[in-house]
Amino acid sequence: MTDDSGEMSAREAAEDYRRQRQRSDHGQDEFGAEVRAAFETWRATGRGQIAEMARAYAPSDQDADALADAVLADATTEGLSEIDEPFGHRIISGLVERVRAICADGGIPVREGVVVGVSPTTGLHAYQNEVMLTDVSIIDFALPFVMFCNQFAILLARTLPHVVTDDQVVVSFDPEQLSQSLEDNPERFQEWGLFLAKYAIEGWPLDLPRIDIDAERLRTRLQILFAMEFFAVAHEYGHHVLMHGVTTSSDDHGDPLAMEHDADGFARMVSMVAGTNADPANPFAASGSGAVLMLGALDLVRRTTHVLTTGNTQFPARETHPPTAERIKHVGTFDRFVPDDVRPQFAGMRRDLEAVVEAVWAALESMFLGMHHEGGVKLPAAQKGPLDWMSLC
């Protein structure tokens, strides 16, 4: 909103800068226009498909039709740039608002807030960037990032053993059981391998086959998905709240490793609130397991990329981010803010899920080495980009 003098507000100026930067970074080819055209086609023709999918969850056809109408009503390009991806933008903006609301309830200053973009590009970037001369930050996610979280949650929910009894469902986080599950199910093993290879090679999601709806695994998948996405968004929002990137000189960038730990801590705290207040409670978010899975999933892609590039498993340290194990350990230090009786449960859940991620890698490592040495998959060395220093991954 402009003021009486006709000048832009800080948020309008930040949004204008965001769009200019997005056009410069991602608007020089036809991909953005193609993504928007596909969305418009879907919005014009997709109601029947949405209603059909909704019938698997809705109690009646009437409820499924109402859900389809609601989805279409929410599918809008209003307030977006010409190349923002509408579905991803709606998801990220909704999560940003939930983080902001938790900050407001806790009396945490958020300055002048953030503006959000979901850019039509390959890869898994997620970054926060201060807008000069304002108290506003840009938070931008690559389109595949949202799909990556969803597909990881789908695969993990499909792979974790679920034991259903008359009165409860027990989800096993035993890494040995997960390893056995992958060994016993070649199709699932192949899905995991293709999922990681596709993101490592193309930066784009795998076309996962649909399976019959399993209500218990669906619940697990949705809880994992929320915990991962919420941690990622809260991490970038934490950079904004903590004023990372606010500089007084060209050399004043601070310690990037410390800033990543600080943003992880902020994200853990607001995730704890979101997970505890959810109905039903979301233990993946409340315990910090969303952080374990989000950071672990990104590290799986990093390892896959490294092996397909170099043919070895000597993973180098990064200049801008602490090792994943250190970040997970730091996230765990915030258990001091939870009741004594749930600390062992939270710590055990994080420990087991970290081991689960390692079990996935242990199962797949030899396949990726074979792809490089015997299959001829040799990726070019990655170049460091301008977004790397303040990116989640």
C-alpha contacts under 8 A as a table, 3 or more apart, distances in Angstrom:
res1	aa1	res2	aa2	distance
1	M	8	M	6.52
1	M	9	S	5.79
1	M	12	E	6.77
2	T	5	S	7.56
2	T	6	G	5.30
2	T	7	E	5.21
2	T	8	M	4.57
2	T	9	S	5.47
2	T	12	E	8.00
3	D	6	G	5.35
3	D	7	E	5.73
3	D	8	M	6.83
3	D	9	S	6.94
4	D	7	E	7.51
8	M	11	R	7.94
8	M	12	E	5.74
8	M	13	A	5.91
9	S	12	E	5.16
9	S	13	A	6.17
10	A	13	A	5.08
10	A	14	A	6.08
10	A	112	E	7.66
10	A	134	T	5.64
10	A	135	D	7.31
10	A	136	V	6.97
11	R	14	A	4.93
11	R	15	E	6.03
11	R	112	E	7.18
11	R	113	G	7.82
11	R	114	V	7.65
11	R	115	V	7.24
11	R	134	T	7.93
11	R	136	V	6.41
12	E	15	E	5.05
12	E	16	D	6.06
13	A	16	D	5.07
13	A	17	Y	6.18
14	A	17	Y	5.07
14	A	18	R	6.04
14	A	115	V	6.99
14	A	131	V	6.08
14	A	134	T	7.49
14	A	136	V	6.50
14	A	137	S	7.33
14	A	138	I	7.32
15	E	18	R	4.90
15	E	19	R	6.27
15	E	115	V	6.01
15	E	138	I	7.92
16	D	19	R	5.31
16	D	20	Q	6.33
17	Y	20	Q	5.06
17	Y	21	R	6.09
17	Y	131	V	7.80
18	R	21	R	5.18
18	R	22	Q	6.00
18	R	115	V	7.70
18	R	117	G	7.61
18	R	138	I	6.62
19	R	22	Q	4.95
19	R	23	R	6.07
19	R	81	S	6.24
20	Q	23	R	5.24
20	Q	24	S	6.24
21	R	24	S	5.03
21	R	25	D	6.03
22	Q	25	D	5.13
22	Q	26	H	5.57
22	Q	27	G	6.64
22	Q	119	S	7.01
23	R	26	H	5.39
23	R	27	G	4.15
23	R	28	Q	6.84
23	R	83	I	7.89
24	S	27	G	5.88
24	S	28	Q	6.68
25	D	28	Q	7.31
26	H	29	D	7.32
26	H	32	G	7.38
26	H	119	S	6.96
26	H	120	P	6.63
26	H	121	T	6.44
27	G	30	E	7.40
27	G	31	F	7.74
27	G	32	G	6.32
27	G	83	I	7.25
29	D	32	G	7.22
30	E	33	A	5.35
30	E	34	E	6.12
31	F	34	E	5.02
31	F	35	V	6.18
31	F	120	P	6.73
31	F	121	T	7.71
32	G	35	V	5.14
32	G	36	R	6.30
32	G	82	E	7.98
32	G	83	I	4.95
32	G	84	D	7.65
32	G	119	S	7.95
32	G	120	P	5.29
32	G	121	T	7.89
33	A	36	R	5.14
33	A	37	A	6.05
33	A	82	E	7.81
33	A	83	I	6.41
34	E	37	A	5.02
34	E	38	A	6.11
35	V	38	A	5.20
35	V	39	F	6.34
35	V	83	I	7.62
35	V	85	E	6.96
35	V	120	P	7.10
36	R	39	F	5.03
36	R	40	E	6.31
36	R	82	E	7.67
36	R	83	I	6.49
36	R	84	D	7.84
36	R	85	E	6.76
36	R	86	P	7.99
37	A	40	E	5.11
37	A	41	T	6.21
38	A	41	T	5.10
38	A	42	W	6.15
39	F	42	W	5.05
39	F	43	R	6.10
39	F	86	P	7.66
40	E	43	R	5.03
40	E	44	A	6.22
41	T	44	A	5.19
41	T	45	T	6.16
41	T	46	G	7.79
42	W	45	T	5.24
42	W	46	G	4.85
43	R	46	G	5.65
43	R	47	R	7.41
43	R	72	L	6.67
43	R	75	A	7.33
44	A	47	R	7.74
45	T	48	G	7.51
46	G	49	Q	5.35
46	G	50	I	6.25
47	R	50	I	5.15
47	R	51	A	6.15
47	R	68	A	6.09
47	R	69	D	7.33
47	R	72	L	7.30
48	G	51	A	5.15
48	G	52	E	6.15
48	G	68	A	7.96
49	Q	52	E	5.11
49	Q	53	M	6.26
50	I	53	M	5.19
50	I	54	A	6.04
50	I	68	A	5.43
51	A	54	A	4.94
51	A	55	R	6.27
51	A	64	A	5.35
51	A	65	D	5.36
51	A	67	L	7.20
51	A	68	A	5.10
52	E	55	R	5.36
52	E	56	A	7.48
52	E	64	A	7.55
53	M	56	A	5.85
53	M	57	Y	7.75
54	A	57	Y	5.41
54	A	58	A	5.86
54	A	64	A	5.03
54	A	65	D	7.80
54	A	67	L	6.97
54	A	68	A	7.13
55	R	58	A	5.10
55	R	59	P	7.44
55	R	60	S	6.98
55	R	61	D	6.25
55	R	64	A	5.23
56	A	213	I	7.14
57	Y	64	A	7.86
58	A	61	D	7.21
58	A	63	D	5.78
58	A	64	A	5.34
59	P	63	D	6.53
59	P	64	A	7.67
60	S	63	D	5.17
60	S	64	A	6.30
61	D	64	A	4.93
61	D	65	D	6.14
62	Q	65	D	5.15
62	Q	66	A	6.22
63	D	66	A	5.01
63	D	67	L	6.12
64	A	67	L	5.05
64	A	68	A	6.22
65	D	68	A	5.06
65	D	69	D	6.25
66	A	69	D	5.10
66	A	70	A	6.19
67	L	70	A	5.01
67	L	71	V	6.19
68	A	71	V	5.15
68	A	72	L	6.29
69	D	72	L	5.18
69	D	73	A	6.10
70	A	73	A	4.99
70	A	74	D	6.27
71	V	74	D	5.20
71	V	75	A	6.24
72	L	75	A	4.97
73	A	76	T	7.27
75	A	86	P	6.94
75	A	87	F	6.95
76	T	86	P	6.58
77	T	80	L	5.47
77	T	81	S	7.94
77	T	86	P	5.94
80	L	83	I	7.79
80	L	84	D	5.96
80	L	86	P	7.56
81	S	84	D	5.29
83	I	119	S	6.85
83	I	120	P	6.69
84	D	89	H	6.91
84	D	117	G	6.25
84	D	118	V	5.28
84	D	119	S	5.41
84	D	120	P	6.74
85	E	88	G	5.71
85	E	89	H	5.95
85	E	118	V	5.67
85	E	119	S	6.43
85	E	120	P	6.50
85	E	143	L	6.78
86	P	89	H	5.04
86	P	90	R	6.11
86	P	118	V	7.92
87	F	90	R	5.21
87	F	91	I	6.46
88	G	91	I	5.14
88	G	92	I	6.17
88	G	118	V	6.19
88	G	143	L	6.49
88	G	146	V	6.30
89	H	92	I	5.22
89	H	93	S	5.79
89	H	116	V	7.34
89	H	117	G	6.44
89	H	118	V	5.38
90	R	93	S	5.23
90	R	94	G	6.02
91	I	94	G	5.24
91	I	95	L	6.37
92	I	95	L	5.14
92	I	96	V	6.12
92	I	116	V	7.56
92	I	118	V	7.91
92	I	233	V	7.12
93	S	96	V	4.98
93	S	97	E	6.20
93	S	116	V	6.54
94	G	97	E	5.16
94	G	98	R	6.41
95	L	98	R	5.04
95	L	99	V	6.31
95	L	229	E	7.88
95	L	230	F	6.21
95	L	233	V	6.74
96	V	99	V	5.14
96	V	100	R	6.15
96	V	233	V	6.50
96	V	234	A	7.31
96	V	237	Y	7.47
97	E	100	R	4.96
97	E	101	A	6.08
98	R	101	A	5.08
98	R	102	I	6.31
99	V	102	I	5.22
99	V	103	C	6.30
99	V	234	A	6.31
99	V	237	Y	7.72
99	V	270	V	6.84
100	R	103	C	5.05
100	R	104	A	6.16
100	R	110	V	7.33
101	A	104	A	4.95
101	A	105	D	6.16
102	I	105	D	5.11
102	I	106	G	6.16
102	I	270	V	6.75
102	I	273	V	7.53
102	I	274	A	7.80
103	C	106	G	5.06
103	C	107	G	5.99
103	C	108	I	4.77
103	C	109	P	7.03
103	C	110	V	7.25
103	C	270	V	7.85
104	A	107	G	5.12
104	A	108	I	5.96
104	A	109	P	7.32
105	D	108	I	7.74
109	P	241	V	7.10
110	V	113	G	5.57
110	V	240	H	7.62
110	V	241	V	5.37
111	R	135	D	5.78
111	R	136	V	7.08
111	R	241	V	7.15
112	E	134	T	7.94
112	E	135	D	5.22
112	E	136	V	5.21
113	G	135	D	7.32
113	G	136	V	5.37
113	G	137	S	6.82
114	V	136	V	5.27
114	V	137	S	4.75
114	V	138	I	5.62
114	V	139	I	6.65
114	V	237	Y	7.85
114	V	240	H	7.72
115	V	136	V	7.35
115	V	137	S	6.42
115	V	138	I	5.04
115	V	139	I	6.25
116	V	138	I	5.97
116	V	139	I	5.01
116	V	140	D	5.78
117	G	138	I	7.51
117	G	139	I	6.33
117	G	140	D	4.54
117	G	141	F	6.40
118	V	140	D	5.60
118	V	141	F	4.87
118	V	142	A	5.59
118	V	143	L	5.69
119	S	140	D	7.01
119	S	141	F	6.30
119	S	142	A	5.00
119	S	143	L	5.62
120	P	142	A	6.39
120	P	143	L	5.48
121	T	142	A	5.82
121	T	143	L	6.31
121	T	144	P	7.57
122	T	142	A	6.73
122	T	143	L	7.16
122	T	144	P	6.32
122	T	202	E	7.25
122	T	203	G	4.92
122	T	204	W	5.88
123	G	142	A	6.56
123	G	144	P	6.36
123	G	145	F	7.30
123	G	199	Y	7.06
123	G	202	E	7.53
123	G	203	G	4.07
123	G	204	W	6.52
124	L	141	F	7.49
124	L	142	A	5.75
124	L	143	L	7.92
124	L	144	P	6.21
124	L	145	F	4.95
124	L	148	F	8.00
124	L	203	G	6.89
124	L	393	C	7.48
125	H	140	D	7.90
125	H	141	F	5.83
125	H	142	A	5.40
125	H	145	F	7.07
125	H	387	L	7.76
125	H	391	S	6.50
125	H	392	L	7.42
125	H	393	C	6.77
126	A	139	I	7.45
126	A	140	D	5.79
126	A	141	F	4.44
126	A	142	A	6.51
126	A	145	F	7.63
126	A	232	A	7.94
126	A	236	E	7.55
126	A	391	S	5.30
126	A	392	L	5.66
126	A	393	C	7.04
127	Y	138	I	8.00
127	Y	139	I	5.77
127	Y	140	D	5.58
127	Y	141	F	6.66
127	Y	236	E	6.24
127	Y	387	L	6.79
127	Y	390	M	5.71
127	Y	391	S	4.26
127	Y	392	L	6.32
128	Q	137	S	6.49
128	Q	138	I	5.53
128	Q	139	I	4.56
128	Q	140	D	6.63
128	Q	236	E	5.48
128	Q	237	Y	7.39
128	Q	239	H	6.70
128	Q	240	H	6.95
128	Q	390	M	6.25
128	Q	391	S	6.89
129	N	137	S	5.43
129	N	138	I	5.10
129	N	139	I	6.62
129	N	240	H	7.92
129	N	245	G	6.71
129	N	390	M	7.44
130	E	134	T	7.99
130	E	135	D	7.72
130	E	136	V	6.38
130	E	137	S	4.34
130	E	138	I	6.30
130	E	240	H	7.38
130	E	244	H	7.84
130	E	245	G	5.81
130	E	246	V	6.46
131	V	134	T	5.83
131	V	135	D	7.26
131	V	136	V	5.90
131	V	137	S	5.50
131	V	138	I	6.96
132	M	135	D	7.97
136	V	240	H	7.85
137	S	240	H	6.11
139	I	236	E	6.67
139	I	237	Y	7.45
141	F	145	F	6.52
141	F	146	V	7.94
142	A	145	F	5.46
142	A	146	V	7.71
143	L	146	V	6.16
143	L	147	M	7.29
144	P	147	M	5.10
144	P	148	F	5.87
144	P	203	G	7.25
144	P	204	W	5.86
144	P	205	P	6.48
145	F	148	F	4.95
145	F	149	C	6.42
146	V	149	C	5.42
146	V	150	N	6.49
146	V	229	E	7.59
147	M	150	N	5.06
147	M	151	Q	6.08
147	M	205	P	6.59
148	F	151	Q	5.22
148	F	152	F	6.07
148	F	205	P	6.41
149	C	152	F	5.24
149	C	153	A	6.15
149	C	225	L	6.20
149	C	228	M	6.75
149	C	229	E	6.69
149	C	294	M	7.68
150	N	153	A	5.17
150	N	154	I	6.18
150	N	225	L	5.88
151	Q	154	I	4.94
151	Q	155	L	6.14
151	Q	205	P	7.85
151	Q	208	L	7.76
152	F	155	L	5.21
152	F	156	L	6.05
152	F	297	A	7.32
153	A	156	L	5.22
153	A	157	A	5.98
153	A	221	R	5.11
153	A	222	L	7.42
153	A	224	I	5.73
153	A	225	L	5.42
154	I	157	A	5.26
154	I	158	R	6.12
154	I	221	R	5.57
155	L	158	R	5.06
155	L	159	T	6.12
155	L	188	R	7.91
155	L	191	E	7.80
155	L	192	W	7.08
156	L	159	T	5.04
156	L	160	L	5.99
156	L	221	R	7.49
157	A	160	L	5.53
157	A	217	R	5.51
157	A	218	L	7.44
157	A	220	T	5.88
157	A	221	R	5.17
158	R	161	P	7.90
158	R	217	R	6.59
159	T	178	L	6.53
159	T	181	S	6.60
159	T	182	L	7.28
159	T	188	R	7.33
160	L	171	V	6.74
160	L	172	S	6.18
160	L	173	F	6.67
160	L	177	Q	7.92
160	L	178	L	5.97
160	L	181	S	7.83
161	P	171	V	5.96
161	P	172	S	5.42
161	P	173	F	7.81
161	P	177	Q	7.32
161	P	178	L	7.16
161	P	181	S	7.73
162	H	169	V	6.71
162	H	170	V	5.75
162	H	171	V	4.62
162	H	172	S	6.38
162	H	216	E	7.68
162	H	217	R	7.48
163	V	169	V	5.67
163	V	170	V	5.11
163	V	171	V	6.45
163	V	172	S	7.92
164	V	168	Q	6.20
164	V	169	V	4.51
164	V	170	V	6.47
165	T	168	Q	5.41
165	T	169	V	6.17
169	V	216	E	7.35
172	S	177	Q	7.76
173	F	177	Q	7.86
173	F	178	L	7.56
173	F	349	M	7.62
173	F	352	D	5.74
173	F	353	L	6.18
173	F	356	V	6.76
174	D	177	Q	5.36
174	D	178	L	6.43
174	D	352	D	6.47
174	D	356	V	7.01
175	P	178	L	4.95
175	P	179	S	6.10
175	P	352	D	7.00
175	P	353	L	7.81
175	P	355	A	5.89
175	P	356	V	4.62
175	P	359	A	5.84
176	E	179	S	5.04
176	E	180	Q	6.17
176	E	359	A	7.56
177	Q	180	Q	5.01
177	Q	181	S	6.05
178	L	181	S	4.89
178	L	182	L	6.31
178	L	356	V	6.96
178	L	359	A	7.25
178	L	360	V	7.90
179	S	182	L	5.22
179	S	183	E	6.25
179	S	359	A	6.07
179	S	360	V	7.08
179	S	363	A	6.86
180	Q	183	E	4.95
180	Q	184	D	6.02
181	S	184	D	5.15
181	S	185	N	6.06
182	L	185	N	5.17
182	L	186	P	6.60
182	L	188	R	6.23
182	L	189	F	5.18
182	L	363	A	7.63
183	E	186	P	6.49
183	E	189	F	7.21
185	N	188	R	5.42
185	N	189	F	6.35
186	P	189	F	4.92
186	P	190	Q	6.06
187	E	190	Q	5.11
187	E	191	E	6.25
188	R	191	E	5.00
188	R	192	W	6.37
189	F	192	W	5.33
189	F	193	G	6.35
189	F	364	L	7.96
190	Q	193	G	5.07
190	Q	194	L	6.04
191	E	194	L	5.22
191	E	195	F	5.90
191	E	208	L	7.47
192	W	195	F	5.08
192	W	196	L	6.37
193	G	196	L	5.50
193	G	197	A	6.06
193	G	364	L	6.44
193	G	367	M	7.82
194	L	197	A	5.03
194	L	198	K	5.76
194	L	206	L	6.93
195	F	198	K	5.38
195	F	199	Y	6.59
195	F	205	P	6.94
195	F	206	L	5.42
196	L	199	Y	5.37
196	L	200	A	6.09
196	L	300	L	7.21
196	L	301	V	5.72
196	L	304	T	6.74
197	A	200	A	4.95
197	A	201	I	5.86
197	A	301	V	7.70
197	A	304	T	6.72
197	A	305	T	7.73
198	K	201	I	5.31
198	K	202	E	5.50
198	K	203	G	6.49
198	K	204	W	6.16
198	K	205	P	6.40
198	K	206	L	6.12
199	Y	202	E	5.38
199	Y	203	G	4.02
199	Y	204	W	5.10
199	Y	205	P	6.21
199	Y	206	L	7.81
199	Y	301	V	6.79
200	A	203	G	5.81
200	A	301	V	5.79
200	A	302	R	7.38
200	A	304	T	6.25
200	A	305	T	4.89
201	I	305	T	7.16
201	I	379	L	7.16
213	I	218	L	7.24
214	D	217	R	5.41
214	D	218	L	5.95
215	A	218	L	4.98
215	A	219	R	6.29
216	E	219	R	5.21
216	E	220	T	6.44
217	R	220	T	4.96
217	R	221	R	5.99
218	L	221	R	5.03
218	L	222	L	6.17
219	R	222	L	5.27
219	R	223	Q	6.26
220	T	223	Q	5.26
220	T	224	I	6.13
221	R	224	I	5.18
221	R	225	L	5.98
222	L	225	L	5.01
222	L	226	F	6.12
223	Q	226	F	5.30
223	Q	227	A	6.18
223	Q	282	N	6.06
223	Q	283	P	7.98
223	Q	284	F	6.67
223	Q	285	A	7.82
224	I	227	A	5.20
224	I	228	M	6.16
224	I	284	F	6.17
224	I	285	A	7.85
224	I	290	G	6.62
225	L	228	M	5.29
225	L	229	E	6.09
226	F	229	E	5.28
226	F	230	F	5.73
226	F	285	A	7.56
226	F	290	G	7.96
227	A	230	F	5.27
227	A	231	F	6.08
227	A	271	S	7.29
227	A	275	G	7.70
227	A	282	N	7.73
227	A	284	F	5.78
227	A	285	A	4.48
227	A	289	S	7.48
227	A	290	G	4.38
227	A	291	A	7.51
228	M	231	F	5.30
228	M	232	A	6.30
228	M	285	A	7.70
228	M	290	G	4.49
228	M	291	A	6.34
228	M	293	L	6.54
228	M	294	M	5.09
229	E	232	A	5.13
229	E	233	V	6.20
229	E	290	G	7.95
229	E	294	M	7.71
230	F	233	V	5.22
230	F	234	A	5.89
230	F	271	S	6.82
230	F	285	A	7.97
230	F	290	G	7.91
231	F	234	A	5.05
231	F	235	H	5.90
231	F	267	A	5.46
231	F	268	R	6.95
231	F	271	S	6.32
231	F	285	A	7.80
231	F	290	G	6.28
231	F	291	A	5.90
231	F	294	M	7.49
232	A	235	H	5.15
232	A	236	E	6.59
232	A	267	A	7.65
232	A	291	A	7.81
232	A	294	M	7.18
232	A	392	L	7.08
233	V	236	E	5.34
233	V	237	Y	6.14
233	V	267	A	7.99
234	A	237	Y	4.83
234	A	238	G	5.80
234	A	263	A	7.92
234	A	266	F	7.21
234	A	267	A	4.69
234	A	270	V	7.21
234	A	271	S	7.68
235	H	238	G	4.97
235	H	239	H	6.58
235	H	263	A	5.03
235	H	264	D	5.60
235	H	266	F	6.73
235	H	267	A	4.85
235	H	392	L	7.24
236	E	239	H	5.21
236	E	240	H	6.78
236	E	263	A	7.05
236	E	391	S	7.85
236	E	392	L	7.10
237	Y	240	H	5.07
237	Y	241	V	6.27
237	Y	263	A	7.94
238	G	241	V	5.00
238	G	242	L	5.89
238	G	262	D	7.75
238	G	263	A	4.84
238	G	264	D	7.72
238	G	266	F	5.60
238	G	267	A	6.49
239	H	242	L	5.25
239	H	243	M	6.09
239	H	244	H	5.09
239	H	245	G	7.83
239	H	259	M	7.46
239	H	262	D	7.98
239	H	263	A	5.52
240	H	243	M	5.04
240	H	244	H	6.11
241	V	244	H	7.80
242	L	263	A	7.67
243	M	246	V	5.60
244	H	259	M	7.00
245	G	253	H	6.37
246	V	253	H	7.79
247	T	250	S	7.17
247	T	252	D	5.41
247	T	253	H	6.30
248	T	252	D	6.22
249	S	252	D	5.19
250	S	253	H	7.65
253	H	256	P	7.62
254	G	259	M	7.74
255	D	258	A	5.44
255	D	259	M	6.26
256	P	259	M	5.00
256	P	260	E	6.19
256	P	320	T	5.53
256	P	321	H	6.86
256	P	389	W	7.07
256	P	390	M	7.66
257	L	260	E	5.23
257	L	261	H	6.47
257	L	319	E	7.95
257	L	320	T	5.96
257	L	321	H	5.29
257	L	322	P	5.57
258	A	261	H	5.14
258	A	262	D	6.18
259	M	262	D	4.96
259	M	263	A	6.11
260	E	263	A	5.15
260	E	264	D	6.09
260	E	321	H	6.53
260	E	322	P	7.41
260	E	392	L	7.89
261	H	264	D	5.02
261	H	265	G	6.17
261	H	322	P	7.78
261	H	327	R	6.42
261	H	330	H	6.95
262	D	265	G	5.05
262	D	266	F	6.29
263	A	266	F	5.08
263	A	267	A	6.15
264	D	267	A	5.06
264	D	268	R	6.11
264	D	291	A	7.94
264	D	327	R	7.38
264	D	330	H	8.00
264	D	331	V	6.52
265	G	268	R	5.05
265	G	269	M	6.31
265	G	330	H	7.40
265	G	331	V	5.85
265	G	334	F	7.19
266	F	269	M	5.29
266	F	270	V	6.43
267	A	270	V	5.40
267	A	271	S	5.90
268	R	271	S	5.06
268	R	272	M	6.06
268	R	288	G	5.83
268	R	291	A	7.26
268	R	331	V	6.32
268	R	334	F	7.36
269	M	272	M	5.10
269	M	273	V	6.58
269	M	334	F	7.30
270	V	273	V	5.09
270	V	274	A	6.19
271	S	274	A	4.95
271	S	275	G	5.86
271	S	285	A	5.29
271	S	286	A	5.92
271	S	288	G	7.12
272	M	275	G	5.25
272	M	276	T	5.98
272	M	285	A	5.95
272	M	286	A	3.93
272	M	287	S	6.55
272	M	288	G	6.97
273	V	276	T	5.27
273	V	277	N	6.02
273	V	286	A	6.76
274	A	277	N	5.33
274	A	278	A	6.07
274	A	285	A	6.99
274	A	286	A	7.00
275	G	278	A	5.32
275	G	281	A	5.63
275	G	282	N	4.53
275	G	283	P	6.26
275	G	284	F	7.27
275	G	285	A	4.64
275	G	286	A	4.28
275	G	287	S	7.99
276	T	281	A	5.24
276	T	282	N	6.46
276	T	283	P	7.48
276	T	285	A	7.83
276	T	286	A	5.52
277	N	281	A	6.25
278	A	281	A	4.57
278	A	282	N	6.14
279	D	282	N	7.72
281	A	286	A	7.88
282	N	285	A	5.59
282	N	286	A	6.17
283	P	286	A	4.93
283	P	287	S	5.68
283	P	289	S	7.76
284	F	287	S	5.62
284	F	288	G	6.32
284	F	289	S	4.74
284	F	290	G	5.30
285	A	288	G	5.49
285	A	289	S	6.12
285	A	290	G	5.24
285	A	291	A	7.95
286	A	289	S	7.60
286	A	346	F	8.00
287	S	290	G	7.75
287	S	346	F	4.69
287	S	347	A	7.39
287	S	349	M	7.27
287	S	350	R	7.13
288	G	291	A	5.40
288	G	292	V	6.74
288	G	331	V	6.79
288	G	332	G	7.22
288	G	346	F	7.45
288	G	350	R	6.81
289	S	292	V	4.82
289	S	293	L	6.15
289	S	346	F	8.00
289	S	349	M	6.78
289	S	350	R	5.05
289	S	353	L	7.08
290	G	293	L	5.21
290	G	294	M	5.93
291	A	294	M	5.10
291	A	295	L	5.86
291	A	296	G	7.99
291	A	328	I	7.18
291	A	331	V	7.60
292	V	295	L	5.48
292	V	296	G	5.69
292	V	328	I	5.97
292	V	350	R	6.46
292	V	353	L	7.00
292	V	354	E	6.12
293	L	296	G	4.89
293	L	297	A	5.72
293	L	353	L	7.13
293	L	354	E	7.27
293	L	357	V	7.41
294	M	297	A	5.24
294	M	298	L	6.34
295	L	298	L	5.30
295	L	299	D	6.13
295	L	324	T	6.50
295	L	328	I	7.96
295	L	393	C	7.65
296	G	299	D	4.97
296	G	300	L	6.20
296	G	324	T	7.05
296	G	354	E	7.16
296	G	357	V	6.25
297	A	300	L	5.10
297	A	301	V	6.69
297	A	357	V	7.39
298	L	301	V	5.26
298	L	302	R	6.31
298	L	393	C	6.41
299	D	302	R	4.82
299	D	303	R	6.04
299	D	324	T	7.18
299	D	393	C	7.98
300	L	303	R	5.16
300	L	304	T	6.08
300	L	357	V	7.97
300	L	361	W	6.86
301	V	304	T	4.99
301	V	305	T	6.01
302	R	305	T	5.14
302	R	306	H	6.16
303	R	306	H	5.03
303	R	307	V	6.18
303	R	313	T	7.67
303	R	315	F	7.01
304	T	307	V	5.26
304	T	308	L	6.15
304	T	365	E	7.88
304	T	368	F	6.81
305	T	308	L	5.22
305	T	309	T	6.01
305	T	379	L	7.58
306	H	309	T	5.03
306	H	310	T	5.90
306	H	311	G	7.46
306	H	312	N	7.51
306	H	313	T	7.49
306	H	315	F	7.11
307	V	310	T	5.31
307	V	311	G	4.70
307	V	312	N	5.35
307	V	313	T	6.04
307	V	368	F	6.56
307	V	369	L	6.29
307	V	372	H	7.26
308	L	311	G	5.76
308	L	368	F	6.48
308	L	369	L	7.01
308	L	371	M	7.14
308	L	372	H	5.27
308	L	377	V	6.15
308	L	378	K	5.50
308	L	379	L	5.82
309	T	372	H	7.56
309	T	377	V	7.86
309	T	378	K	5.15
309	T	379	L	4.40
309	T	380	P	6.09
309	T	381	A	6.32
310	T	372	H	7.96
310	T	378	K	7.31
310	T	379	L	7.89
311	G	369	L	5.90
311	G	372	H	5.73
311	G	373	H	6.56
311	G	378	K	7.93
312	N	369	L	7.26
317	A	322	P	7.86
317	A	323	P	6.88
318	R	321	H	5.70
318	R	322	P	6.99
318	R	323	P	7.54
319	E	322	P	7.87
320	T	388	D	7.49
320	T	389	W	5.48
320	T	390	M	7.87
321	H	389	W	7.93
321	H	393	C	7.95
322	P	326	E	6.41
322	P	327	R	6.41
323	P	326	E	5.33
323	P	327	R	6.44
324	T	327	R	5.07
324	T	328	I	6.22
325	A	328	I	5.15
325	A	329	K	6.16
326	E	329	K	5.03
326	E	330	H	6.14
327	R	330	H	5.06
327	R	331	V	6.22
328	I	331	V	5.06
328	I	332	G	6.41
329	K	332	G	5.14
329	K	333	T	6.81
330	H	333	T	5.31
330	H	334	F	7.59
331	V	334	F	5.97
332	G	335	D	5.72
332	G	347	A	6.93
333	T	336	R	6.39
334	F	337	F	5.84
334	F	338	V	7.78
335	D	338	V	5.30
335	D	343	R	6.11
335	D	346	F	7.72
335	D	347	A	7.88
336	R	339	P	7.84
336	R	343	R	7.95
338	V	342	V	7.04
338	V	343	R	6.58
339	P	342	V	5.80
339	P	343	R	6.61
340	D	343	R	5.45
340	D	344	P	7.98
341	D	344	P	7.11
342	V	345	Q	5.21
342	V	346	F	6.22
343	R	346	F	5.19
343	R	347	A	6.04
344	P	347	A	5.12
344	P	348	G	5.89
345	Q	348	G	5.13
345	Q	349	M	6.13
346	F	349	M	5.20
346	F	350	R	6.33
347	A	350	R	5.29
347	A	351	R	6.10
348	G	351	R	5.03
348	G	352	D	6.01
349	M	352	D	5.23
349	M	353	L	6.13
350	R	353	L	5.24
350	R	354	E	6.04
351	R	354	E	5.22
351	R	355	A	6.31
352	D	355	A	5.05
352	D	356	V	6.15
353	L	356	V	4.70
353	L	357	V	6.27
354	E	357	V	5.27
354	E	358	E	6.42
355	A	358	E	4.94
355	A	359	A	6.07
356	V	359	A	4.91
356	V	360	V	6.36
357	V	360	V	5.16
357	V	361	W	6.51
358	E	361	W	5.07
358	E	362	A	6.09
359	A	362	A	4.97
359	A	363	A	6.18
360	V	363	A	5.27
360	V	364	L	6.40
361	W	364	L	5.13
361	W	365	E	5.65
362	A	365	E	5.54
362	A	366	S	7.89
363	A	366	S	7.40
364	L	367	M	5.32
364	L	368	F	6.58
365	E	368	F	5.37
365	E	369	L	6.34
366	S	369	L	5.02
366	S	370	G	6.11
367	M	370	G	5.06
367	M	371	M	6.22
368	F	371	M	4.90
368	F	372	H	6.39
369	L	372	H	5.25
369	L	373	H	6.13
370	G	373	H	5.21
370	G	374	E	5.16
370	G	375	G	6.31
371	M	374	E	5.68
371	M	375	G	4.34
371	M	376	G	6.28
371	M	377	V	5.59
372	H	375	G	5.61
372	H	376	G	5.18
372	H	377	V	4.55
372	H	378	K	5.70
373	H	376	G	6.00
373	H	377	V	7.51
384	K	388	D	6.69
385	G	388	D	5.64
386	P	389	W	7.33
387	L	390	M	6.31
387	L	391	S	6.27
388	D	391	S	5.28
388	D	393	C	7.81
